[in-house]
């Protein structure tokens, strides 16, 4: 049984990822789409809470710092 914190953080990052994905698709921007897909998928592979939060915050901040 997964830890409830993993489920909650996975839900949060998955929701943010879905938002990035929809935004990137509507604006035809590649980086938000890629970041959104990564945010939706990576919680399945990361079990440590601290690593999950660090990677999730980095992926969520990526489209704000890199624009093309």
Backbone as a ProteinNet text record, in pm:
[ID]
protein_1_A
[PRIMARY]
XXXXXXXXXXXXXXXXXXXXXXXXXXXXXXXXXXXXXXXXXXXXXXXXXXXXXXXXXXXXXXXXXXXX
[TERTIARY]
84.2	0	88.6	66.8	149.4	122.6	222.5	211.4	111	23.1	-73.8	-7.9	109.9	180	219.5	261.4	293.4	170.4	57.6	-64.8	-104.4	-95.2	-133.7	-38.9	92.1	186.9	176.6	151.8	130.9	8.3	-97.3	-218.5	-193.9	-120.9	-90.7	-7.4	101.3	187.8	119.7	36.2	-38.6	-138.6	-201.7	-296.9	-226.4	-113.2	-35	13.9	55.2	98.6	-12.3	-131.9	-245.3	-271.6	-260	-277.2	-171.9	-46.3	59.4	34.6	-8.5	-32.8	-143.3	-253	-365.1	-323.6	-251.3	-204.7	-110	-15.7	79.4	13.7	-87.7	-159.2	-239.6	-302.8	-383	-295.8	-176.5	-86	15	11.4	103.7	249.8	275.3	410.3	459.3	582.2	632.6	676.6	743.8	798.8	691.5	581.7	478.2	413.4	401.4	346.8	440.1	569.6	667.6	676.7	678	683.5	557	442.5	317.1	313.5	360.5	363	458.5	572.8	668.5	610.4	538.7	477.4	368.5	299.5	194.1	250.2	369	421.7	520.8	604	713.9	670.5	554	519.1	503.4	483.2	473.1	607.8	718	850.3	930.8	887.6	961.6	884.7	951.8	884.2	924	1039.4	1085.1	1015.6	958.1	880.7	967.5	1085.5	1172.3	1216.1	1252.1	1293	1174.6	1056.7	937.5	907.7	919.5	891.8	996.6	1124	1229.4	1215.2	1191.8	1176.9	1049.2	941.4	815.9	824	887.2	902.7	993.8	1099.1	1189.3	1117.2	1038.9	965.3	856.5	794.2	690.7	750.2	873.7	937.9	1006.8	1031.1	1104.9	1043.4	913.7	858.8	867.1	882.1	890.9	1031.7	1132.6	1269.9	1324.9	1272.1	1318.3	1200.9	1220.1	1114.3	1170.4	1102.4	1137	1020.1
-118	0	124.1	214.3	335.1	426.7	504.8	604.4	711.8	757.7	861.7	990.3	1022.6	1142.5	1127.6	1006.8	983.7	1005	957	973.6	1120.2	1194.1	1335.3	1415.2	1396.9	1470.6	1428.7	1302.2	1257.8	1320.5	1334.5	1400.4	1548.3	1614	1756.3	1776.8	1701.1	1718.4	1671.2	1570.3	1527.4	1632.2	1699.9	1805.7	1925.3	1962.6	2071.8	2031.7	1907.2	1856.9	1859.1	1824.2	1830.5	1974	2066.9	2207.9	2254.8	2217.2	2252.7	2190.3	2066.1	1997	2064.5	2097	2162.8	2301.7	2375.8	2508.7	2499.9	2407.5	2393.1	2351.5	2267.1	2224.6	2339.2	2419.9	2530.5	2642	2661.8	2766	2713.5	2584.1	2518	2542.5	2521.2	2536.3	2399.4	2364.3	2230	2206.9	2303.5	2282.5	2261	2337.7	2306.6	2169.4	2127.1	1993.3	1886.9	1901.8	1804.8	1805.4	1923.6	1934.5	1876.6	1901.6	1847.8	1696.4	1639.2	1493.2	1434.7	1498.9	1451.2	1462.3	1571.8	1587.8	1483.8	1442.3	1343	1202	1175	1038.9	1011.4	1109	1078.8	1032.9	1070	1018.1	865.4	802.4	656.6	590.2	660.2	600.4	646.6	753.3	808.2	775.3	711.3	673.5	760.2	824.7	909.4	1046	1090.8	1214.8	1335.9	1343.6	1460.3	1469.8	1357.3	1356	1392	1341.4	1371.7	1521.4	1583	1726.7	1806.6	1772	1843.8	1831.8	1711.6	1691.2	1758.6	1748.2	1810.2	1961.3	2022.2	2168	2210	2133.7	2166	2154.9	2049.4	2033.7	2139.4	2180.4	2282.3	2419.8	2445.2	2575.2	2583.8	2471.5	2468	2558	2553.9	2640.1	2789.2	2825.3	2966.7	3022.4	2936.8	2982.5	2960.1	2862	2833.5	2860.9	2955.2	2989.1	2985.3	2911.8	2912.3	2871.5
0	0	0	-95.5	-100.1	18.7	48.4	153.7	109.7	197.7	158.3	109	161	114	-33	-73.3	-214.7	-302	-256.8	-334.6	-347	-238	-241	-329.2	-312.4	-394.7	-541.1	-566.9	-704.5	-766.8	-687.6	-737	-765.2	-677.8	-697.6	-823.4	-836.5	-952.6	-1081	-1072.5	-1189.8	-1234.9	-1141.4	-1176.2	-1239.2	-1182.1	-1240.9	-1379.9	-1394.8	-1524.8	-1627.7	-1586.8	-1679.5	-1722.5	-1628.7	-1663	-1761.9	-1739.7	-1834.1	-1970.6	-1971.4	-2097.2	-2177.5	-2112.5	-2181.8	-2230.2	-2146.8	-2186	-2305.6	-2299.8	-2409.3	-2538.1	-2527.4	-2647.4	-2708.6	-2624.9	-2678	-2734.3	-2677.7	-2725.7	-2828.6	-2855.6	-2948.4	-2908.1	-2778.8	-2723.9	-2678.8	-2719.3	-2695.5	-2551.1	-2489.7	-2356	-2248.5	-2245	-2146.1	-2166.9	-2291.2	-2318.3	-2261.8	-2288.7	-2241	-2089	-2030.5	-1885.1	-1821.4	-1882.4	-1831.2	-1835.2	-1944.1	-1952.8	-1849.7	-1830.4	-1730.5	-1589.5	-1562	-1429.7	-1404	-1508.1	-1490	-1473.2	-1527.8	-1529.2	-1417	-1380.2	-1288.6	-1149.6	-1094.3	-961.5	-955.9	-1069.9	-1072	-1046.1	-1072.9	-1064.9	-943.9	-876	-762.3	-635.2	-539.3	-415.4	-297	-303.9	-194.1	-203.4	-93	-90.9	-123.6	-62.7	-84.5	-230.3	-288.5	-429.3	-517.4	-483.8	-561.8	-561.2	-445.6	-436.1	-513.6	-499.6	-571.6	-722.9	-770.6	-914.7	-965.5	-889.3	-930.8	-937.6	-839.8	-841.8	-957.2	-982.1	-1092.9	-1227.3	-1244.8	-1370.9	-1387	-1277.1	-1284.5	-1312.2	-1265.9	-1288	-1423.6	-1486.1	-1611.8	-1720	-1747.3	-1854.1	-1823.1	-1697.1	-1661.9	-1686.6	-1681.3	-1698.3	-1837.4	-1908.1	-2044.9	-2138	-2225	-2320.9	-2461.2	-2548.7	-2690	-2772.1
[MASK]
++++++++++++++++++++++++++++++++++++++++++++++++++++++++++++++++++++

